[in-house]
Amino acid sequence: AITHELKTPIAVAKLNLETLQKHKLDEEKKDKLIRMTLQETNRLNTLTNNILISSQLEGGGYKLVKEDLDLSGMISRLVMDFKQRFADRTWILEIPNTIHVKADPLLIQILINNLLDNAVKYSPRSAAVQVKLAQGTSNVEMSIADQGPGIPDEEKGKIFKRFYRIGNESVRTTQGTGLGLYLCKKISTDHHGSIRVSDNQPTGANFIVQLPNN
């Protein structure tokens, strides 16, 4: 499954570039192919980061470095990137400007990217993705909610396991390796925080991450 996931964006990007090279297309079609190719290369980047970081965290090869991190700014930048890549999506944001945490910037970026990617992947194009950030007494809480099919109660305790994916390979239509949510759990735990999933209303999933203030 992982090999397939890595090969697919490479094949799509190669086909798009070959089409641009061989055919004289109008500007609208060129822009569409370029946008699709960028989406595939971003997807490939996310996949390779997940695989490499997962291996390093498991093997003790990654040294977690905590520094003062502008979490508000990071989330806003990452959401803006998704807005540019998925221009047809609707976003509802509640992100105060001044929330900081002591955390590893690379790992937190991977955590947020994986949750945003999941929300886009499992939501209908017409449905909004909601991103909230709030300052608590002893922790910071971030939630990313989608309006997709949601996660059955019997699966909620399993989705953070390494390589676990809901359902079976013959009926799955969404792309994935089963590493994204595992990494979110691992990164949250390594920061002495937590992650959980609840039902969004009226439909969908809401992933809630809590990180300590210091």
Solvent accessible surface area in square Angstrom, and as a share of the most:
residue,aa,sasa,rsa
1,A,82,0.63
2,I,48,0.24
3,T,85,0.49
4,H,124,0.55
5,E,11,0.05
6,L,48,0.24
7,K,131,0.56
8,T,32,0.19
9,P,1,0.01
10,I,93,0.47
11,A,59,0.46
12,V,44,0.25
13,A,12,0.09
14,K,119,0.51
15,L,114,0.57
16,N,8,0.04
17,L,101,0.50
18,E,56,0.25
19,T,39,0.23
20,L,46,0.23
21,Q,155,0.69
22,K,148,0.63
23,H,105,0.47
24,K,210,0.89
25,L,41,0.20
26,D,80,0.42
27,E,119,0.53
28,E,140,0.63
29,K,116,0.49
30,K,72,0.30
31,D,76,0.39
32,K,112,0.47
33,L,28,0.14
34,I,84,0.43
35,R,108,0.39
36,M,73,0.33
37,T,13,0.08
38,L,104,0.52
39,Q,46,0.21
40,E,30,0.13
41,T,62,0.36
42,N,47,0.24
43,R,40,0.15
44,L,44,0.22
45,N,84,0.43
46,T,31,0.18
47,L,14,0.07
48,T,47,0.27
49,N,48,0.25
50,N,8,0.04
51,I,47,0.24
52,L,106,0.53
53,I,11,0.06
54,S,0,0.00
55,S,66,0.42
56,Q,76,0.34
57,L,18,0.09
58,E,93,0.42
59,G,68,0.65
60,G,65,0.62
61,G,63,0.60
62,Y,50,0.19
63,K,172,0.73
64,L,52,0.26
65,V,79,0.46
66,K,80,0.34
67,E,84,0.37
68,D,85,0.44
69,L,13,0.07
70,D,54,0.28
71,L,1,0.01
72,S,4,0.02
73,G,18,0.17
74,M,10,0.05
75,I,0,0.00
76,S,51,0.33
77,R,150,0.55
78,L,21,0.11
79,V,1,0.00
80,M,100,0.45
81,D,54,0.28
82,F,4,0.02
83,K,73,0.31
84,Q,123,0.55
85,R,31,0.11
86,F,42,0.18
87,A,85,0.66
88,D,83,0.43
89,R,34,0.12
90,T,71,0.41
91,W,30,0.10
92,I,80,0.40
93,L,68,0.34
94,E,88,0.40
95,I,35,0.18
96,P,59,0.37
97,N,132,0.68
98,T,110,0.64
99,I,5,0.03
100,H,82,0.36
101,V,2,0.01
102,K,96,0.41
103,A,1,0.00
104,D,5,0.02
105,P,40,0.25
106,L,77,0.38
107,L,0,0.00
108,I,1,0.00
109,Q,71,0.32
110,I,9,0.05
111,L,1,0.00
112,I,0,0.00
113,N,31,0.16
114,N,8,0.04
115,L,2,0.01
116,L,0,0.00
117,D,39,0.20
118,N,24,0.12
119,A,4,0.03
120,V,8,0.05
121,K,65,0.27
122,Y,81,0.31
123,S,10,0.06
124,P,69,0.43
125,R,175,0.64
126,S,107,0.69
127,A,12,0.10
128,A,13,0.10
129,V,0,0.00
130,Q,53,0.24
131,V,0,0.00
132,K,77,0.32
133,L,7,0.03
134,A,53,0.41
135,Q,99,0.44
136,G,34,0.33
137,T,141,0.82
138,S,78,0.51
139,N,43,0.22
140,V,2,0.01
141,E,59,0.26
142,M,5,0.02
143,S,14,0.09
144,I,3,0.02
145,A,6,0.05
146,D,9,0.05
147,Q,62,0.27
148,G,5,0.05
149,P,113,0.71
150,G,22,0.21
151,I,23,0.11
152,P,59,0.37
153,D,109,0.57
154,E,122,0.55
155,E,24,0.11
156,K,41,0.18
157,G,65,0.62
158,K,82,0.35
159,I,7,0.04
160,F,27,0.11
161,K,120,0.51
162,R,96,0.35
163,F,104,0.43
164,Y,67,0.25
165,R,36,0.13
166,I,68,0.34
167,G,46,0.44
168,N,81,0.42
169,E,109,0.49
170,S,103,0.66
171,V,97,0.56
172,R,56,0.20
173,T,133,0.77
174,T,43,0.25
175,Q,80,0.35
176,G,12,0.12
177,T,12,0.07
178,G,14,0.14
179,L,3,0.02
180,G,17,0.16
181,L,25,0.12
182,Y,24,0.09
183,L,0,0.00
184,C,0,0.00
185,K,85,0.36
186,K,55,0.23
187,I,0,0.00
188,S,0,0.00
189,T,73,0.42
190,D,46,0.24
191,H,3,0.01
192,H,149,0.67
193,G,21,0.21
194,S,50,0.32
195,I,10,0.05
196,R,115,0.42
197,V,17,0.10
198,S,40,0.26
199,D,78,0.40
200,N,28,0.15
201,Q,138,0.62
202,P,122,0.77
203,T,58,0.34
204,G,4,0.04
205,A,5,0.04
206,N,31,0.16
207,F,13,0.06
208,I,16,0.08
209,V,1,0.01
210,Q,48,0.21
211,L,8,0.04
212,P,36,0.22
213,N,41,0.21
214,N,135,0.69
